[in-house]
Amino acid sequence: MDRRWVNLGFVRRFEGTQDSKWAHPTVRPEQNAMRMKVGSKRMCMQAPTVEQFVNAVKQTVHSNKRWVPPPGKGAMYIRPLLMGSGPVLGVAPASEYTFITYASPVGNYHKGVLNLIVEEKFRRAIPGGTGGVKAVTNYAIIYKPIAEAKAKGFTDVLFLNAEKYIEEVSTSNIFLVKGNETLTPPTSGTILPGITRKSIIEITHVLGYQVKERAIPVEELFDAEEVFCTGTAVGVNSVNSITYQDTRIAYKRGAGTVGQKLYEMLTGIQTGRIEDKMGWTVELD
């Protein structure tokens, strides 16, 4: 079967023949809809209902299925967007809002191994700000530090808070593996509560690993065995190295690692290779 799926906003085409039957499973769209409602409230915006959100994603999938890249070549990314469109020029909430979904074929978000650098000059978010909601303000601020990091040969940036605790990579949540524990920073207002993050925490419990959400001092990067990132675009992506104050720390990757096991189970559920006992999958006729 040519099985393609939607996750928050993206569809991928997996192995199958051109004349095989289509299956459109979507994974946890209602969670993304509810996150938009939370973010909209923080930004004083009128949000679509969960039903409106999910139906919009379904319609976009069906209308654009011919643009899904071949297996292994990328993904069809679907982005829900809510924007103010009412005629207001002052510093105030808009009187009207427009909700749209749009799609585009994309390649893999990170190509090659993932080498991060800890950012000490710039801060992605502050307490009381919008770091915990999915808003454009959280992305505009990361462009300069990412550009500087890439100019030095790094893939991406790991941001800290003011007390030098780990927060996020620029567009994804982060996990550390230390012995039998998997650690991730808590989403306490400055960190986006990713849907993939939520799913990985649940899968980690299913696989029998301990998961702790707690503040992680940057120094704990030195004794972690594995580090991996999670997000809609990156899925589960193991980190090859992190550089902090000119010291490069290398991590385990590949077969047998916790990150790889989580990746295989997550994508297995999403693609139908593994039975969905989590109740996440919604078929799109």
ABEGO torsion letter per residue (X at the ends): XBBBBBBGABBBBBBEBAABBBBBBBBGAAAAAAAAAAAAAAAGBBBBBAAAAAAAAAAAAAAAAAABBBBGAEBBBBBBBBBBABBBABBBBBABBBBBBBBBBBBBABBEBBBBBBBAABBABBBGBAAABBBAAAAAAAAAAAAAAAAAGBABBBBBBAAGBBBBBAABBBBBBBEABBBBBBBAGABBBBAAAAAAAAAAAAAGBBBBBBBBBAAAAAABABBBBBEAAAEBBBBABBBBGGBBBBBBBEBGBAAAAAAAAAAAAAAGABBBAAGABBBBX
